[in-house]
């Protein structure tokens, strides 16, 4: 058995065989997503009184995946009984809702990086699971995985019958399904990769020439050692702990205190922008210290010059605002959604910093609100924009809107990409809880948009988006002392 870091695994994919005949086959629970702890006996008893809650519990708590024959049989017996008589569309809708509400936070970022690396190598990516499509498909859609193999539940007239359609994808059943898929798609299994976490998936791992054990159970650990298979360790995603909540409370208090101090030390100047700069930088520094979050910067020199500029960033967390302030320090404001005005902390801070608030539901009004931003840029102040328009559930970089780029062209300033990694791990998309850790920021060289052809705008913007995708897959080496904030 040889331990392999995620960076080594990504590098090996990049230097290995390429093309669609090479497959990357991922087990689901325990490999791509970290499961949910089963509900307590008391909670399960209460949930029996609510059919909807019982369905949700059966979908979520089984995501970890079964560790043994008996556990999987109990899962099948439970869901066949519980789901019988419910509409297929109801389970589909519930599975998607649960993923967007809670499941996304349990996706391993390490698995996301591997999948993106295989995608970049042109490999055929397959998600194979003993679970059902109600649990697996929402994750596959978010990850952009087209090929999904899972246990199918029988339906009649759109209603579940309480039986399995064909054989469950368990142990040899999963390996057989992958073997059939490989034959149909003419895949080169000896040259392919497989990732799994339990010994029950040994038949799957043995199919390929490049098996990888992920957080292996004891039996798979022994097998990996005997066969000299690489072992990857993914960090489990855990619920917020008491210390996380305490750290978050300290962070918010420090944010407010740091902002007030920053305004106070600059108040004699009576220059609003200098006061705003001082407020943002002191607030960011105080928050990072209190929460134990470290910001590690690559390409720091690109954030200093040229200025003014339109800084575009990938948005995954509310904590991005703190990270951006720590990186840029001064001379910037932002374009943010109108809903931020309701936030009792960030709303007042953004108002004082001169942010432009837009109503995403009012397209015409949003475009009109961007007019003054051009004047702001021409006046020497940079602007920060999230071109995706909203926070993403995972590290996936969504489609970019055109507004930020039109503003840069009209103002005659460059666009500078700020690629943020791990902010979604520090604070999940819809959570205010801040966890200790490191956020990486790669500041890429400025992009001159002045010569862009309006007729080729979509392609130009997509090239910028691809810079984000490629940087997240192949992260540049951190610079020495890069955890120190920029100073002007």
N, C-alpha and C positions, 0 to 999 in steps of 0.2 A: 504494500500500500504506500502510495506517495501523495503527500498533501500537495494540493495545487491551489494557488491563489486565483482569485477571479481575474486579475490582470494577466496572469500567466495563461489562463484558459482562453481569454479573449485573444491574446497574442498568438496562441497555437492555432486558433481558428483562422486568423488572418494569414498565417503562413502555410496552412494546410491546403488540401484540394478544394477547388472551387466548382461552382456550377450546380444546376438543379438535380443532377443524378445523385448528389451527396445529400443525405437526409440528416436532419437534426430532430430527434424524437424525444419529447419531454413528457415524463409522467406529470401528473397534475398536483394532487394534494401532497404537501411535504416537499415538493420539488419546485413548482412554479409559485404556489401560494402556501403560506403558513396557515394552518387550520385554526378554528375557533375551539376554545375549551368547551366540553359538553356542559349543558346546563345542570344545575344541582337537581337532586331528586324532588325537592320541594318546588322548585321552579317548573320542572316538567309536569308535576301534578297540577299546578295552577294553569299551565298552558293547555292542558287537555280540555279545559272548558272553552277554549277559543280555537276553532278550526284553523283560522288564519295564522295564529301564533304557532300552533303545532306544525303547520306546513313550513313556516319560516324556520323554526327550530330544526326540522328535519333536513332542510336545505343547507343551512349554515354549519351546523355542528358536524356534518359528515364531510366537510371540505378537506379536513386533515388527511382523509384517506384511511382505509382499514390497514391494520398492522398484522392481521392474521385471518385465517380461514373463518373462524367462528365470528369474529367481529364483522367481517364482510357479510356473512350470511344473516346476521342480526340486522344489519343495515338494510339489506334487500327485503327481508321479511317485514320490517317496520314500514318502509316507504311503499311497498306494494299494498299493504293494508291501509295505510294512511292516505295515499294518493288516489286510490281507486274511487272512481266516480267524479273526480275533479276534472275540469276541462284542461286540455293540454295548453291552451292559451293562458289560463290562469297561472299555471306553474311557470310558464315562460316569462310572463310579466313579473311574477313575484321574484324569480331568479334575477332578473335585470334590476329590479328595485333594490334588492338586498345587496347586489354588487355595488351599486352607486351609493348606497347608504353606508355600508360597512366593509364589504368584501375587498374593495380596491386597496384599503390600507394594509391588507395582508399579503399583497403581491410582493414577492422578493425582488428588490431592485437588482440583485445579482443575476437572477434569471432573466430580467428584462435586458440587461447588458448582453448576456449570452445570446438571447434571441435576436437582438439587433446586430450582433457580430455575425451570426449565421445568415441573417438577411443580407448584410453587406457582401458576404461571400457568395451570394446567389443560391444558397442551399434551400432545399424543400423542407419546410418546418412543419412538424406534425405534433399535435397535442393528443396524447393517448391516456385515457382514464377509465377506471372501473366505475366511476360515478356517471351521472346522467347529464344530458345536454343542458338541463335547467341550471346546473351549477357551473358547467364548463364553458358554455358558449359565450356568456357575458365577458369572461376573462379573455377568451380567444379573440373576441371582437376588439377589445381594448388593446390587445397586443398585436393585432393585425395578422393573426394566424388563420389561414384559410382552411387548413386541413385538420379536422377534429375527428378522432375516433373515441367513442364512449359507449357505455351500456345504454341500449335503447329500451324504452318502456312502450309496451303495446297500447294502442289506442283503437277505439271503435267510434266512428262518427265524431272525432275530435275529443273524446272522453277517455281517460285512462282506465284500462280494464283491471289493473291490479296484477298484471303479469309482465314478465320481461319478454321483449321481442327478440328472438334468436338467443344467443348465448351471452352471458355477462362477460365483460372484458376484464376478467380476473385471472391473474397468473398466466397460464398457457393461453387462455382465451385472448388476452391482450396481445401477447406475442404473435398469435395466429392472425389476428386482425392486422397487425403491422406488417406481417409477412405478405398477406394478400394485397395490402395497399402498395407495398414495395414492388410486387410483381406487376401490378396494374400500371404503375407509374415508371417502371423500368429503373428503379433506384439501385444504386451500388451500396448494398448493406455493409460489405466488408470495409468500405471507405467512409462509412457514416458514423454519426455520433448518437449516443443514447444517454439520457439523464434520468436517474431514479433514486429513491431514498430507502427502499425496503427490500429485503431478501425475496419477497413475493414477486418482485420484478426481475429476478435473475434471468428468467427466460427472455425477457425483453432486452436486457443488457447484453446477453450472450449473442443476440442477433447481429450486433454491429461490431465493427473493428475498433471503435473508439468509445468504449463505455466509460461513463463518469458517475461515481457514487456521490450523491448530494446529501449531506447530513445523515449518513447511513446509520441504520439500526445495528445492534450488535452482530447479528448474523451476517449482514452485508459488509460490515467492517472487516470481519474475519475473511470473507470471500475476497474482498478487495485486496487485502494483504497477501493472500495466497496467489492471487492472479496479477498482482502489481498493477491494479487499476488506480487511476488518479482519484483522489477524494477532494471534493469541494465542500467548504463550510459556509453556509448562508446564515446570517444572523436572524433569529426568530423575531417576528413582529409581535410585540407585547402590548397589552393594555396599559394605559397610563397608571403609574404608581403614585403613592403619596408624595414621594420626593419630587416627581415630575410636576405635580400640582403645586407643591410649595415653591419649586423653582420658577414656575410660570407666574405665580403671584408676585414673587420677588422681581421677576423680569418686567412685569407691567408697572410695578411701583417704580422701578429704576427708569423705565421709559419716560414716565410722567415727570419724575424728579430730574432726570437728565435734561429733558426738554425745557423745564422751568429754569434750571441752572443755565443752560445755553442761552436762553433769552435774557436772563438777568445779567450775565457777564457782558452782553453786547448792547444792553438797553441804553447806556449813555450815548452810543453812536447815533441812535434814532434812525439808522438805516435798516429798513425792513428786511432786505435781502440778506444782509450780514447777520441780522438776528435770526432769520430763518435757517441760514447755513449753520450757525452755531447751535441752534435748537436741534436740528436733524443729526449733526455729528455727535453731539454730547448724548442725545437720547440713544443713538445706536450703540455707542461705546458702553454706556451704562447698562443697556439691555443685554449685550453680549457677555459682559462680565457677570451679571447676575444669573444668567441662564446657563453659563458654561458652554456657550456655543462659540466655536472658532471659525473664522472666515479665512479661507486660504485662497489667495489670488494668483492667477497666472495671466501674464500680459498686462501688468499694472500700468505700464507706460502708455498703453492705448487709451486708458481712461483719463489721462491728464491732457493729452492733446490728440486731435484738434478739439477745441471748444469754441463756440457752442456746437452741439451735435444732437441728433436724435438717438438716444440709447434704446435699443429694443432688447427685451429679455423674455425668456420662457418662464411662464407663471404657473407655479404649482402650490404655493403656500401663502398664507397671510404674513408669514415671517419674511417673505421676499422684500417687504418695505424696509425692514431693519437691515437686511443684507445690502440692499442697494445704497442706503444711506452710509453704511460702513465702507463701501467701495468707492463711491463717488465723492463723498464728503461735503462738497459745496458747489454752488453755481448751477443748480438744477432744480426743476420742479417736475410734476408728473401729470399724466392724463389718466384719470381713474373713473371707475363706474360710479354712478350716482348713489348706489347703495352704501358706499363707504361713509357717506354723510351721517348714516344712522349709527355708525360705530362710535361709542363714547370716547375712545382713545385716539384711533387713527383719523377719525373725521375732523376733529379740531386741529390736529397736527397738519393734515393735508391742506386745510383751509389757510392756516397761517403760512404754509410754504407756497401758497399761490397755485395750488393744483387746479386743473380744469376738470370739472365733473361732467360726465356725459350720461345721458339716459339711453341705454342700448336698445330700448324698445321703441325709441323715436329716432328713426334713421335720419330724417331731414333735420331735426333739432340737433342731433349729434354732429352732423357735418357742419352746421352753422356754428356750433360751439368751438370747432377746431380753428376757425378763422383767427381769433386772437392768439392762438398758439404760435402761428407763423410770426406774428409781431413780437412775441416773447423771444423766439429764437433770433430774430433779427436784432433784438435788443441785447443779445449776448448771453442769454440764459439757456442752458441745455434743457432738454425734455426727455423724460423716461416714459416709455410706452410698452405695454404687453400686446404685441400684435395678434396673439391668439384670441384676445378679447375676454377671456375668462380663465380661471385656474383649471388646470388639467387634473384628472384623477391620479395619473401615474406619470412617470418621466416622459411619456409619449409627447412629442411636439406636434400640436394640432395645426390645421391650416392657418396661414397668416392673413389677416385683413390688410387692406391697402392704405388705410388712413395714415399710419406713421410714415410711410414712404412718400405719399403725396405731400405731406407737411414738409418733409426734408427737401423735396424738390422745389417746392414753392419758396422756402426760406433760403435755399442755396447752401444747405449745410449737409455734412455727411451723415451716414447711418453707422452706428457702432454696435455690434452685437455683444450682449452680455449673456454668456451661457452659464446657467446656474445648475449645479448638481447637488442633490441630497437635501434641498430645502424641504421637500415633501416628506423626508424622513424626520426632520427636526419638528415639523408641525404638519400633520396631515391636512388635507385640503379643507375639510369642514370642521377642523378641531382647533380650539384656542390653546390647547396644551402644548408646551414647548419641551422637547426632549434634548438632553445634552448630546453634542456631537460636533461634526465638522461640516461646513458648507463650502464647497468648491465653487469658485467663480473664474471663468476664463473670459477675459476681455480680448476680443478679436480685433484685428486691424480695421481702421475706418474704411467704409465703402463709399466711394463717390457715386452718387445717384444722379448727378447733374446731366449725364449723357445718356440716361436710359431712354429707350424708345417707348413712347406711350403704348404703342401697339404690341410691345413685347413685355408689358408690365407684369403679367401673371408669371411668365417664365423667370423674370428677374427676381421676383419676390420668392418664388419657389427655390431658386438657387441660394438665397439667403437662409431660407428655412432649412435647407439641406446642410448648411454649415453648422447649424445647431445639432441636427441629427448626427452628423459625422463626428462632431466634437464630443458629444455625449458617449459615443461608441469608442472613440480613440482619443482619450483625454490627454492633453499635453502635460508634460512633466511640470510639477510645481516649481516655482522659483524660490531661491533662498530667501528666507525671512518674509515669505509671501503672506504670512498670517497677520502681518502688521498692516493697519489701515493706511490708506493713502493720505498724505499731508500736502496741503497746498501752501 
